[in-house]
Amino acid sequence: MTHTIDVRHSIHPTQAETLDTQGLRTHFLIDDLFPAGGMSCTYLHDDRMIVMGACPGKDALAFTPEHCALVKAETMLERREMGVFNVGGAGEITVDGTRYAMERMDGLYVGRGAKAIRFTSKSVDTPAKFYINLAPAHVSHPVRHFPKASLKGDALGAQATANRRELVKVIHPGNGPSCQLVMGYTRLEEGNVWNTMPAHTHDRRMEVYLYLDLATDAAVIHLMGRPQATRHLVMRNEQAVVSPPWSIHSGAGTSNYTFIWSMAGENQAFTDMDAVPVSSLL
């Protein structure tokens, strides 16, 4: 059983602009999210977000004492809320004795104060892969289960700009309360490759992208950095990238793809962003 913990400190934009390719990947790329039979954990000092992956085998997985020690709490959700998407085979999450069946792309919100949480796979041959985000929370909200079949998205973009896509808001004020965590996903249609272009920043919250549905030989060229000093990362399937409040977060793929977006910060308003015209990018 593999359990990893990585702590990432905040990076100033001018420092990021001095980093080479490996330096950018070390600070902003999250790889090996779903170790077979284990859990990964990345603690981000940007808005105190925690990004985790759990891939249970024949045995259930749960938060460990080391995870709880990371947040100096008796339980992982003592002062935190949690959002989860299953991006693998069928599985189940048990929250304080209540079971929630989790098919691929089903979502689950768990509020502050939940104690006993277990992650299981239905089949060892096609294990579940639970993508978990946790953010500090000041009050408790009820657990909410979001089956994929019940979710409706918004059609955005145009074929002429290669960004026809469906935007699905899941953990979002329109679907029930959370303290600060906001999550959803965007799926690009076949023949479309651009996400979040024109780009934007949002100084009041940070964001994480998890890229999915990419073939082995496919990639997304993810753009980051201040609009006046952009950098890029080459992203593969099931890799995540951290976007600090000062950074744009955009990309173009060698094919269409899906990405899960998650945000934490002081403002949950989806439209609270600072637009960056394409003409101003450098």
N, C-alpha and C positions, 0 to 999 in steps of 0.2 A: 504494500500500500504506500503510495507516494503522497506526501503532503509538503507543499512548498509555500514559503512566506517571503515576500519581497516588499520592501519599503521604499517608496519613491518620494523624494523631496521636491518641492516646487522649484522650477527653473525660470530664471528671469529671461525675457525675450532676447536681450542683448547677449546673454550667455549662450542661449540656444543657437544664435547666429554664428558662434565660433566653433560649433561642433561639426565633426566629420560624419560620414554616413553611420559608422558604428556608434558614435556618440549619440546621435539622434535616436537610433534604434534602442540603445541601452536605456535612455531616459523616457522614451515615449511609446515604444512598441511593447505590447504584452503578448508573449508567445507561450506555447505549451499550456494552454488554458485548461485542457481536459486530459490530465494524465490518467491512463487506464487504471481503474480501481481506486483512484485517489482524488485529491482536491488541490487546486492552486489558489493562492491568495496574494493579491497585490494591494497594498495600502498606499493610497495617494494622499499627500498632504494638501493637494488642491481640493478644497471644500470637504476634506476628510472622507472622500469616497473610497469604498473598498470594492474591488473587482475580483470575483472568484469564479472558478469553474469546478464542477463536480461531475465525475464520470464513474458512477457506482458499477461494480461488477456483480459477483454473486452475493456480496455482503452490502448492506445498507451503509451509507455514509452520513456523518453528522459533524457539526462543528466540534473542534477539539479544544482541550484546555489551552493549547498554544494560540489558537484563534482568539479565544476569550481574553487571554493575557495581553494580546495585542491592543485591545480596546479597554483594558483594565476593568473588566466587568465579569460577573459570575456567569452570565449568558450572553450570547452574541447580540441578541436583540434587546438587551436591557435598556439601552439608550439609542437604539437604531431601528430603522425600518428597512424592509428588504423587497426587492423586485427580482423575479426569476422568469426566464424563458427556457423552455426545453428545446435545444437545437439538434437533438439526436433521436434515438429510437424511443419508443414508448416507455414511460416511467411513472413514478408516483412520488408525491411529496406529502409527508405527514406532519401536520402542525398541531401540537398538543393533543394528539389522539385522533384528529380528523384527517381523513385521507382525501387527496385531490389527484385524480388521474391526469397525467400530463402527456398529451400527444405532442408531436413536433410542432413548434411555434405556438403552443399554448403558453399563456402567461399567468403569473400568480403574484399578488401583492400580499405581504405579511407585515402587519403593523408592529409598532414598538410593544415590547412586553411578552411576546411569544417566547416560550422556553424550549420545548422539546421539538426539534425539527430533524426529520430524517429524509434522505434522498435515496430512492431505489430505482433499479432498472427492471423492466418487465422481462427482458431477455439478455443474457450475457453476450450472445452473439451480435446483437444490435443494441448496445447499451444506450441509455439516456445520457444526454450531455446538458447539464443544468448550468446556464449562464446566470450568475448571481451578482447583483449590485446592492450594496448596503450604504445608507447615508444616515447621519445623525438625525434624530427625531425628538421632538419636545412633547408630543402627546401620542396616544395610541389610537389607531384607526382599525376598523375590522378587516379581516382577511377577505380578499376578493379573487375569484378564479375567473380567468378570461380564456375560454376555449377558442381556438383559432376560428372555428366555424361561426362564432357569434360576433366576430370583429368585422367592422366595416371601415374601409379606408377612403381616402380622398384621391381622385385622379388628378395628377399634376403634370406639368411639362408638356413638351411637344416633340414630335419625331424630327422636326427640322433642326432642333437644337440637341438631339440625341439624349433627351432626359425625360422621356415619358415614364412615369413611375406612379406607384400607389403608396401613399403615406398613411400608416395606421398608428393612431395614438391609442395607447393601451393604459398604462398607468399615467393618468392625466386628470386634471380637475373635472373635465367633462364626464369622466367615468367613475368618479368617486374621489374622496379626499386622500391626500398624502401630505406629509409634512414638507418635504422639499424634493423628493425623488420623482422624476418624470421619465418614462420609458416608452418606447414604441419601435416600429421598424418601417423601413422603406424598401420596396421591391421594384427594381427596374425591369421594364418590359424588354423582351428580346429585341436586339438591334439598338438598344440604348445603353449608354455607358457613363454619362456624367451624373454625379450627385452634388447637390448643394452648390451649383454654379448658376448665376452669380453667387459669390460666397458672402459670408457674414461673420461677425464676431458677436459675442454677448458677454460683456464685462462683468455681469452680475452672476454668472454661473459657468461651471466647467462642463465638459462633455466627453463621453467615451463612445467610439464607434467599434462595433464588432462586425467584421466582414464575413459573409456566408455565401454559400451556393456558388463557389468558384471551383472550377476544375483544377486538377493538379498542375496543369501547364498554364493556368490563367493567373492574372494578377490585377490589382488596383494600384494605380499610382496616386497615392494619397498626398494632397497638398496641405501644408501646415505653415505656421509662422505668422509674423506680422504681415499685413498686406504689402508693405513696402520692402519686405525682405523674406520672400517665400522660400521654403525648403520642401523636399519631398521624401516620402518613404514608400518602398515597394511592399505592398501588403499581399499576403496569401490567405487561403481559406482558413477560417476560425482563428484569425489573429485580430487583436484589438489594438486601438491606438488612442492615446490620451490627448485631449485637446484642452489646454489651459484657456482661461478666459480671454487672453490676449491673442489667441491664434485663430486663423481661419481653419476650416475643416471641410475639405472638398476632395473630389477625386474623379478619375476616369479609369475605367476598366478595359481589359482586353476582350471582355464579353459582358453581358448583363450579370447582375448579382443582387444580393440582399444585404442590408446592414441593419443591425439593431443599434439604436441611439439611446443614450441615457444621460440625464443631466442632474446636477445637484447644485444648489446655490440659494440665494435669498429670494429669487423671483421665479415663479412657475409659469408666468405668462409666455406662451409659446411664441408670440409675436415680438417679444422684447429682444430685439437683435439690432445690430448696427450693420446695415447693408454695405457691401464693398463692391462697387462697380468693376466690371472686368477691365475697363480702361485704366483703373488705378492700381492694378496688381503689378508687382515688380518681382 
